[in-house]
Amino acid sequence: MLNWAILFLIVALVAAVLGFGGIAGTAIGIAKIIFVVAIVLFLISAVMHMMRRA
């Protein structure tokens, strides 16, 4: 999932360099959302793993 966030970040950077501000803003927004979802899923996974061990 983090691969998708990095991909959208790269797309945003390329679009910004080429002058496509709208596309860059949208890609950065999507990258932020995917990154937050990935972090939340990681935390849920870590908590479940700790509960399973105990």
N, CA, C and O atoms as a CHARMM CRD file, in Angstrom:
* protein
*
  216
    1    1 MET  N      0.82500  -1.18600   0.00000 PROA 1      0.00000
    2    1 MET  CA     0.00000   0.00000   0.00000 PROA 1      0.00000
    3    1 MET  C      0.87600   1.25900   0.00000 PROA 1      0.00000
    4    1 MET  O      0.53700   2.27200  -0.61300 PROA 1      0.00000
    5    2 LEU  N      1.99200   1.16800   0.69300 PROA 2      0.00000
    6    2 LEU  CA     2.89300   2.32500   0.68000 PROA 2      0.00000
    7    2 LEU  C      3.48000   2.55500  -0.70800 PROA 2      0.00000
    8    2 LEU  O      3.85600   3.67500  -1.05500 PROA 2      0.00000
    9    3 ASN  N      3.55400   1.49100  -1.49200 PROA 3      0.00000
   10    3 ASN  CA     4.02900   1.64800  -2.87000 PROA 3      0.00000
   11    3 ASN  C      3.10800   2.57800  -3.65300 PROA 3      0.00000
   12    3 ASN  O      3.57300   3.40000  -4.44300 PROA 3      0.00000
   13    4 TRP  N      1.80400   2.44500  -3.43400 PROA 4      0.00000
   14    4 TRP  CA     0.83900   3.31500  -4.11000 PROA 4      0.00000
   15    4 TRP  C      1.01100   4.76500  -3.66500 PROA 4      0.00000
   16    4 TRP  O      0.94000   5.68100  -4.48400 PROA 4      0.00000
   17    5 ALA  N      1.23800   4.97400  -2.36700 PROA 5      0.00000
   18    5 ALA  CA     1.43900   6.33500  -1.86900 PROA 5      0.00000
   19    5 ALA  C      2.68100   6.96300  -2.49200 PROA 5      0.00000
   20    5 ALA  O      2.66700   8.13300  -2.87400 PROA 5      0.00000
   21    6 ILE  N      3.74500   6.18800  -2.59100 PROA 6      0.00000
   22    6 ILE  CA     4.97200   6.69900  -3.20200 PROA 6      0.00000
   23    6 ILE  C      4.76200   6.97500  -4.68500 PROA 6      0.00000
   24    6 ILE  O      5.26700   7.96500  -5.21300 PROA 6      0.00000
   25    7 LEU  N      4.01800   6.10100  -5.35300 PROA 7      0.00000
   26    7 LEU  CA     3.72300   6.30400  -6.76600 PROA 7      0.00000
   27    7 LEU  C      2.96300   7.60800  -6.99500 PROA 7      0.00000
   28    7 LEU  O      3.30700   8.38000  -7.89000 PROA 7      0.00000
   29    8 PHE  N      1.93200   7.85500  -6.19000 PROA 8      0.00000
   30    8 PHE  CA     1.17300   9.09000  -6.33800 PROA 8      0.00000
   31    8 PHE  C      2.00900  10.31300  -5.97900 PROA 8      0.00000
   32    8 PHE  O      1.82300  11.38000  -6.56400 PROA 8      0.00000
   33    9 LEU  N      2.92300  10.17400  -5.03200 PROA 9      0.00000
   34    9 LEU  CA     3.82000  11.27600  -4.69000 PROA 9      0.00000
   35    9 LEU  C      4.72700  11.60500  -5.86600 PROA 9      0.00000
   36    9 LEU  O      4.94200  12.77900  -6.16900 PROA 9      0.00000
   37   10 ILE  N      5.25900  10.59400  -6.52900 PROA 10     0.00000
   38   10 ILE  CA     6.11400  10.81600  -7.69400 PROA 10     0.00000
   39   10 ILE  C      5.31800  11.45800  -8.83000 PROA 10     0.00000
   40   10 ILE  O      5.80200  12.37500  -9.49400 PROA 10     0.00000
   41   11 VAL  N      4.08600  10.96800  -9.05000 PROA 11     0.00000
   42   11 VAL  CA     3.22400  11.56400 -10.07700 PROA 11     0.00000
   43   11 VAL  C      2.97300  13.03000  -9.76100 PROA 11     0.00000
   44   11 VAL  O      2.99800  13.87000 -10.66000 PROA 11     0.00000
   45   12 ALA  N      2.73000  13.34500  -8.49300 PROA 12     0.00000
   46   12 ALA  CA     2.48600  14.73100  -8.10100 PROA 12     0.00000
   47   12 ALA  C      3.71700  15.60400  -8.34300 PROA 12     0.00000
   48   12 ALA  O      3.59700  16.73600  -8.81300 PROA 12     0.00000
   49   13 LEU  N      4.88800  15.08200  -8.02600 PROA 13     0.00000
   50   13 LEU  CA     6.11000  15.86300  -8.22200 PROA 13     0.00000
   51   13 LEU  C      6.36500  16.12600  -9.70300 PROA 13     0.00000
   52   13 LEU  O      6.73700  17.23500 -10.08600 PROA 13     0.00000
   53   14 VAL  N      6.16400  15.10700 -10.53100 PROA 14     0.00000
   54   14 VAL  CA     6.36400  15.27600 -11.97100 PROA 14     0.00000
   55   14 VAL  C      5.34900  16.26500 -12.52700 PROA 14     0.00000
   56   14 VAL  O      5.69800  17.13200 -13.32800 PROA 14     0.00000
   57   15 ALA  N      4.09400  16.13600 -12.10400 PROA 15     0.00000
   58   15 ALA  CA     3.05400  17.04900 -12.57700 PROA 15     0.00000
   59   15 ALA  C      3.34200  18.48100 -12.14000 PROA 15     0.00000
   60   15 ALA  O      3.10400  19.41700 -12.90300 PROA 15     0.00000
   61   16 ALA  N      3.84900  18.66300 -10.92400 PROA 16     0.00000
   62   16 ALA  CA     4.17100  20.00500 -10.44500 PROA 16     0.00000
   63   16 ALA  C      5.31200  20.61800 -11.24400 PROA 16     0.00000
   64   16 ALA  O      5.28600  21.80600 -11.56400 PROA 16     0.00000
   65   17 VAL  N      6.31400  19.80400 -11.56600 PROA 17     0.00000
   66   17 VAL  CA     7.44800  20.30500 -12.34500 PROA 17     0.00000
   67   17 VAL  C      6.99700  20.72100 -13.74600 PROA 17     0.00000
   68   17 VAL  O      7.48800  21.70400 -14.30000 PROA 17     0.00000
   69   18 LEU  N      6.06100  19.96300 -14.30800 PROA 18     0.00000
   70   18 LEU  CA     5.57700  20.26400 -15.64700 PROA 18     0.00000
   71   18 LEU  C      4.51300  21.36300 -15.67100 PROA 18     0.00000
   72   18 LEU  O      4.10700  21.80800 -16.74400 PROA 18     0.00000
   73   19 GLY  N      4.06400  21.80000 -14.50200 PROA 19     0.00000
   74   19 GLY  CA     3.12700  22.91400 -14.44300 PROA 19     0.00000
   75   19 GLY  C      1.66300  22.52200 -14.35900 PROA 19     0.00000
   76   19 GLY  O      0.79100  23.37300 -14.53500 PROA 19     0.00000
   77   20 PHE  N      1.37700  21.27500 -14.09900 PROA 20     0.00000
   78   20 PHE  CA    -0.00700  20.83300 -13.96400 PROA 20     0.00000
   79   20 PHE  C     -0.39500  20.86400 -12.48800 PROA 20     0.00000
   80   20 PHE  O     -0.34700  19.84200 -11.80400 PROA 20     0.00000
   81   21 GLY  N     -0.77700  22.03900 -12.00600 PROA 21     0.00000
   82   21 GLY  CA    -1.05500  22.22600 -10.58100 PROA 21     0.00000
   83   21 GLY  C     -2.25000  21.43800 -10.08400 PROA 21     0.00000
   84   21 GLY  O     -2.21200  20.89600  -8.97900 PROA 21     0.00000
   85   22 GLY  N     -3.31000  21.36300 -10.87600 PROA 22     0.00000
   86   22 GLY  CA    -4.50600  20.63700 -10.45100 PROA 22     0.00000
   87   22 GLY  C     -4.25800  19.15500 -10.28600 PROA 22     0.00000
   88   22 GLY  O     -4.69600  18.54200  -9.31200 PROA 22     0.00000
   89   23 ILE  N     -3.55900  18.58700 -11.24000 PROA 23     0.00000
   90   23 ILE  CA    -3.24400  17.15700 -11.17100 PROA 23     0.00000
   91   23 ILE  C     -2.29200  16.88900 -10.00000 PROA 23     0.00000
   92   23 ILE  O     -2.43600  15.89200  -9.29400 PROA 23     0.00000
   93   24 ALA  N     -1.33200  17.77500  -9.80200 PROA 24     0.00000
   94   24 ALA  CA    -0.37600  17.60100  -8.70600 PROA 24     0.00000
   95   24 ALA  C     -1.09000  17.66300  -7.35900 PROA 24     0.00000
   96   24 ALA  O     -0.80500  16.86500  -6.46600 PROA 24     0.00000
   97   25 GLY  N     -2.00900  18.60200  -7.21300 PROA 25     0.00000
   98   25 GLY  CA    -2.75200  18.71600  -5.95700 PROA 25     0.00000
   99   25 GLY  C     -3.60500  17.49200  -5.67900 PROA 25     0.00000
  100   25 GLY  O     -3.67400  17.01600  -4.54600 PROA 25     0.00000
  101   26 THR  N     -4.24900  16.99000  -6.71100 PROA 26     0.00000
  102   26 THR  CA    -5.07500  15.79700  -6.55300 PROA 26     0.00000
  103   26 THR  C     -4.23100  14.57700  -6.20900 PROA 26     0.00000
  104   26 THR  O     -4.59600  13.79400  -5.33300 PROA 26     0.00000
  105   27 ALA  N     -3.10500  14.41500  -6.89600 PROA 27     0.00000
  106   27 ALA  CA    -2.23600  13.26300  -6.63700 PROA 27     0.00000
  107   27 ALA  C     -1.65800  13.31600  -5.22800 PROA 27     0.00000
  108   27 ALA  O     -1.53700  12.28200  -4.57200 PROA 27     0.00000
  109   28 ILE  N     -1.30000  14.50300  -4.75800 PROA 28     0.00000
  110   28 ILE  CA    -0.77500  14.63500  -3.39800 PROA 28     0.00000
  111   28 ILE  C     -1.85600  14.31100  -2.37600 PROA 28     0.00000
  112   28 ILE  O     -1.57700  13.68400  -1.35400 PROA 28     0.00000
  113   29 GLY  N     -3.09300  14.73400  -2.64500 PROA 29     0.00000
  114   29 GLY  CA    -4.20400  14.41200  -1.75000 PROA 29     0.00000
  115   29 GLY  C     -4.44000  12.91300  -1.66100 PROA 29     0.00000
  116   29 GLY  O     -4.64600  12.37100  -0.57500 PROA 29     0.00000
  117   30 ILE  N     -4.41000  12.25200  -2.79900 PROA 30     0.00000
  118   30 ILE  CA    -4.59200  10.79500  -2.82000 PROA 30     0.00000
  119   30 ILE  C     -3.44000  10.11000  -2.08400 PROA 30     0.00000
  120   30 ILE  O     -3.66000   9.16100  -1.33300 PROA 30     0.00000
  121   31 ALA  N     -2.22500  10.58500  -2.29600 PROA 31     0.00000
  122   31 ALA  CA    -1.06200   9.99400  -1.62300 PROA 31     0.00000
  123   31 ALA  C     -1.17900  10.13900  -0.10900 PROA 31     0.00000
  124   31 ALA  O     -0.83800   9.21200   0.62500 PROA 31     0.00000
  125   32 LYS  N     -1.65300  11.28200   0.36500 PROA 32     0.00000
  126   32 LYS  CA    -1.83100  11.47800   1.81000 PROA 32     0.00000
  127   32 LYS  C     -2.86200  10.51600   2.37800 PROA 32     0.00000
  128   32 LYS  O     -2.65100   9.92800   3.43800 PROA 32     0.00000
  129   33 ILE  N     -3.97600  10.35400   1.67300 PROA 33     0.00000
  130   33 ILE  CA    -5.03100   9.45600   2.14400 PROA 33     0.00000
  131   33 ILE  C     -4.53000   8.01900   2.19800 PROA 33     0.00000
  132   33 ILE  O     -4.75700   7.31700   3.18300 PROA 33     0.00000
  133   34 ILE  N     -3.85100   7.58200   1.14700 PROA 34     0.00000
  134   34 ILE  CA    -3.33400   6.21000   1.11900 PROA 34     0.00000
  135   34 ILE  C     -2.30700   6.00400   2.21900 PROA 34     0.00000
  136   34 ILE  O     -2.28000   4.94200   2.84000 PROA 34     0.00000
  137   35 PHE  N     -1.46100   6.99700   2.47300 PROA 35     0.00000
  138   35 PHE  CA    -0.45400   6.88500   3.52000 PROA 35     0.00000
  139   35 PHE  C     -1.10500   6.74300   4.88700 PROA 35     0.00000
  140   35 PHE  O     -0.68200   5.91300   5.69300 PROA 35     0.00000
  141   36 VAL  N     -2.13300   7.54800   5.15600 PROA 36     0.00000
  142   36 VAL  CA    -2.82300   7.47100   6.44700 PROA 36     0.00000
  143   36 VAL  C     -3.50900   6.11900   6.60700 PROA 36     0.00000
  144   36 VAL  O     -3.45800   5.52400   7.68300 PROA 36     0.00000
  145   37 VAL  N     -4.14500   5.63100   5.55300 PROA 37     0.00000
  146   37 VAL  CA    -4.79200   4.32000   5.61500 PROA 37     0.00000
  147   37 VAL  C     -3.75600   3.22800   5.89000 PROA 37     0.00000
  148   37 VAL  O     -4.01400   2.31700   6.67700 PROA 37     0.00000
  149   38 ALA  N     -2.60400   3.31200   5.25800 PROA 38     0.00000
  150   38 ALA  CA    -1.55000   2.32000   5.47400 PROA 38     0.00000
  151   38 ALA  C     -1.06700   2.34700   6.92400 PROA 38     0.00000
  152   38 ALA  O     -0.85000   1.29300   7.52200 PROA 38     0.00000
  153   39 ILE  N     -0.89800   3.52500   7.48500 PROA 39     0.00000
  154   39 ILE  CA    -0.45700   3.63900   8.87800 PROA 39     0.00000
  155   39 ILE  C     -1.50500   3.07200   9.82100 PROA 39     0.00000
  156   39 ILE  O     -1.16300   2.35900  10.76400 PROA 39     0.00000
  157   40 VAL  N     -2.78200   3.37600   9.58200 PROA 40     0.00000
  158   40 VAL  CA    -3.85600   2.86200  10.43000 PROA 40     0.00000
  159   40 VAL  C     -3.90500   1.33500  10.35900 PROA 40     0.00000
  160   40 VAL  O     -4.03100   0.67000  11.38800 PROA 40     0.00000
  161   41 LEU  N     -3.80700   0.78100   9.15200 PROA 41     0.00000
  162   41 LEU  CA    -3.81200  -0.67900   9.01100 PROA 41     0.00000
  163   41 LEU  C     -2.60900  -1.31200   9.70600 PROA 41     0.00000
  164   41 LEU  O     -2.72600  -2.38600  10.29600 PROA 41     0.00000
  165   42 PHE  N     -1.45600  -0.65300   9.63800 PROA 42     0.00000
  166   42 PHE  CA    -0.27800  -1.16100  10.33500 PROA 42     0.00000
  167   42 PHE  C     -0.49900  -1.17600  11.84200 PROA 42     0.00000
  168   42 PHE  O     -0.16100  -2.15100  12.51200 PROA 42     0.00000
  169   43 LEU  N     -1.06600  -0.09700  12.37600 PROA 43     0.00000
  170   43 LEU  CA    -1.31000  -0.03900  13.82200 PROA 43     0.00000
  171   43 LEU  C     -2.31400  -1.09600  14.26200 PROA 43     0.00000
  172   43 LEU  O     -2.13000  -1.73300  15.29900 PROA 43     0.00000
  173   44 ILE  N     -3.36800  -1.28500  13.48600 PROA 44     0.00000
  174   44 ILE  CA    -4.34900  -2.32000  13.81400 PROA 44     0.00000
  175   44 ILE  C     -3.68700  -3.69300  13.78900 PROA 44     0.00000
  176   44 ILE  O     -3.93700  -4.51600  14.66900 PROA 44     0.00000
  177   45 SER  N     -2.85900  -3.94100  12.80300 PROA 45     0.00000
  178   45 SER  CA    -2.15600  -5.20800  12.70100 PROA 45     0.00000
  179   45 SER  C     -1.22100  -5.42100  13.89500 PROA 45     0.00000
  180   45 SER  O     -1.14600  -6.52400  14.43600 PROA 45     0.00000
  181   46 ALA  N     -0.51900  -4.37900  14.29800 PROA 46     0.00000
  182   46 ALA  CA     0.40400  -4.49400  15.43300 PROA 46     0.00000
  183   46 ALA  C     -0.35200  -4.77700  16.72900 PROA 46     0.00000
  184   46 ALA  O      0.08900  -5.59400  17.53700 PROA 46     0.00000
  185   47 VAL  N     -1.48100  -4.11100  16.92900 PROA 47     0.00000
  186   47 VAL  CA    -2.28000  -4.34400  18.14400 PROA 47     0.00000
  187   47 VAL  C     -2.83000  -5.75900  18.15400 PROA 47     0.00000
  188   47 VAL  O     -2.78800  -6.43400  19.18300 PROA 47     0.00000
  189   48 MET  N     -3.34600  -6.21600  17.01900 PROA 48     0.00000
  190   48 MET  CA    -3.87700  -7.58400  16.94500 PROA 48     0.00000
  191   48 MET  C     -2.78000  -8.61600  17.20000 PROA 48     0.00000
  192   48 MET  O     -3.02500  -9.63300  17.84800 PROA 48     0.00000
  193   49 HSD  N     -1.59500  -8.36400  16.70300 PROA 49     0.00000
  194   49 HSD  CA    -0.48300  -9.28200  16.92700 PROA 49     0.00000
  195   49 HSD  C     -0.12700  -9.33300  18.39500 PROA 49     0.00000
  196   49 HSD  O      0.13100 -10.41400  18.92600 PROA 49     0.00000
  197   50 MET  N     -0.10600  -8.19200  19.06800 PROA 50     0.00000
  198   50 MET  CA     0.21500  -8.16400  20.49900 PROA 50     0.00000
  199   50 MET  C     -0.87500  -8.85900  21.32600 PROA 50     0.00000
  200   50 MET  O     -0.57800  -9.53300  22.31300 PROA 50     0.00000
  201   51 MET  N     -2.12000  -8.69100  20.91900 PROA 51     0.00000
  202   51 MET  CA    -3.22200  -9.34200  21.64800 PROA 51     0.00000
  203   51 MET  C     -3.16200 -10.84900  21.46100 PROA 51     0.00000
  204   51 MET  O     -3.48300 -11.59400  22.38700 PROA 51     0.00000
  205   52 ARG  N     -2.75900 -11.31000  20.29100 PROA 52     0.00000
  206   52 ARG  CA    -2.68200 -12.73000  20.01100 PROA 52     0.00000
  207   52 ARG  C     -1.55100 -13.38900  20.81800 PROA 52     0.00000
  208   52 ARG  O     -1.67500 -14.53300  21.25400 PROA 52     0.00000
  209   53 ARG  N     -0.45800 -12.65700  21.00600 PROA 53     0.00000
  210   53 ARG  CA     0.67700 -13.19200  21.75700 PROA 53     0.00000
  211   53 ARG  C      0.36700 -13.33500  23.24300 PROA 53     0.00000
  212   53 ARG  O      0.84200 -14.26500  23.89500 PROA 53     0.00000
  213   54 ALA  N     -0.42800 -12.41400  23.77300 PROA 54     0.00000
  214   54 ALA  CA    -0.67300 -12.38900  25.22400 PROA 54     0.00000
  215   54 ALA  C     -1.63800 -13.46000  25.67700 PROA 54     0.00000
  216   54 ALA  O     -1.93700 -13.55900  26.86600 PROA 54     0.00000
